[in-house]
Amino acid sequence: MAELLTSDETRLLASIGMLGLSRGTLEGADAIFAALALARPGAEIGPLGQGLVKMARGDARGAAAILNAAEPSDAIYFFLAVALRGMGEEAEAMDILENLAAVAAAPIRDMARQMIDGVEA
């Protein structure tokens, strides 16, 4: 099946979605990430963005459900750990973070280490 969006179009929409997320325009950001999830199945940006919107709305459980269903990636696992911490699932979140700190590439590895250090401090 041919991709509905080019890589450049996907990056542009993802940037717009992230900008909307950062400015609190959650409805628009959610619509963009939902569209990206449909247009680029298997790519992390759709579910990742949808999970971030859920977290911005205070719905850690909804974010975790979306991220758990996504194709695995270091970024998906990192934000799953963030969502799990938001749900009070510290042990499961720490397991994920420790694994990322050991095997992920930068910058996810560094973000995981910083989060672990923050918990241990």
C-alpha positions in Angstrom: 0.0 0.0 0.0 1.4 3.4 -0.9 1.9 5.9 1.9 -0.7 8.6 2.1 1.9 11.2 3.2 5.5 11.8 2.2 8.1 11.9 4.9 8.3 15.7 4.6 4.5 16.0 4.9 4.6 13.7 7.9 7.4 15.7 9.6 5.5 19.0 8.9 2.3 17.7 10.4 4.1 16.2 13.4 5.8 19.5 14.0 2.4 21.3 13.8 0.9 18.8 16.2 3.8 19.1 18.7 3.5 22.9 18.5 -0.2 22.7 19.2 0.5 20.3 22.1 3.0 22.7 23.5 0.6 25.6 23.3 -2.3 23.7 24.8 -4.3 23.4 21.6 -5.1 19.8 22.4 -8.1 19.2 20.2 -6.1 20.2 17.1 -3.0 18.3 18.1 -5.1 15.2 18.8 -6.8 15.5 15.4 -3.4 15.8 13.7 -1.9 12.8 15.6 -5.0 10.7 14.9 -4.7 11.5 11.2 -0.9 10.6 11.3 -1.7 7.3 13.0 -4.1 6.4 10.1 -1.9 7.8 7.3 1.3 6.2 8.6 0.4 3.0 10.3 3.3 1.5 12.1 5.1 4.9 12.5 5.6 6.0 16.1 4.5 9.6 15.7 0.8 9.0 15.6 0.4 7.0 18.7 3.2 8.9 20.4 1.5 12.2 19.8 -1.9 10.7 20.9 -0.3 9.5 24.1 1.2 12.9 24.8 -2.2 14.6 24.3 -3.8 12.1 26.7 -1.0 12.9 29.3 -1.5 16.6 28.8 -5.2 16.0 29.6 -4.2 14.2 32.8 -5.3 10.8 31.4 -2.2 8.7 32.1 -4.2 5.4 31.9 -5.5 6.4 28.4 -1.9 7.3 27.3 -0.6 4.0 28.6 -3.2 2.1 26.6 -2.3 3.9 23.4 1.4 3.5 23.9 1.1 -0.2 24.9 -0.8 -0.8 21.6 1.8 1.0 19.5 4.7 -0.5 17.6 7.6 -0.7 20.1 10.3 2.0 19.9 12.6 3.6 22.5 10.4 6.8 22.4 7.2 4.8 22.9 8.7 2.9 25.8 10.0 6.1 27.4 6.7 7.9 27.3 5.0 4.6 28.4 7.2 4.8 31.5 6.1 8.4 32.0 2.5 7.4 31.8 3.0 4.5 34.2 4.6 6.8 36.7 1.5 9.0 36.3 -0.6 6.0 37.2 1.6 5.2 40.3 3.1 2.1 38.7 6.6 3.1 39.8 8.2 -0.4 39.7 7.0 -1.1 36.1 8.1 2.3 35.0 11.5 1.9 36.6 12.0 -1.4 34.8 11.4 0.2 31.5 13.6 3.2 32.3 16.5 1.0 33.5 16.3 -1.0 30.3 16.3 2.1 28.2 19.2 3.6 30.2 21.2 0.4 29.4 20.3 -0.2 25.7 18.7 2.8 24.1 20.5 5.4 21.9 20.8 9.0 22.9 18.8 11.1 23.6 16.3 8.5 25.0 19.0 6.8 27.0 20.0 10.1 28.6 16.4 11.1 29.3 15.8 7.7 31.0 19.0 8.1 33.1 17.9 11.6 34.1 14.5 10.3 35.2 16.0 7.5 37.2 18.4 9.9 38.9 15.5 12.2 39.7 13.6 9.3 41.3 16.6 8.2 43.3 17.4 11.7 44.5 
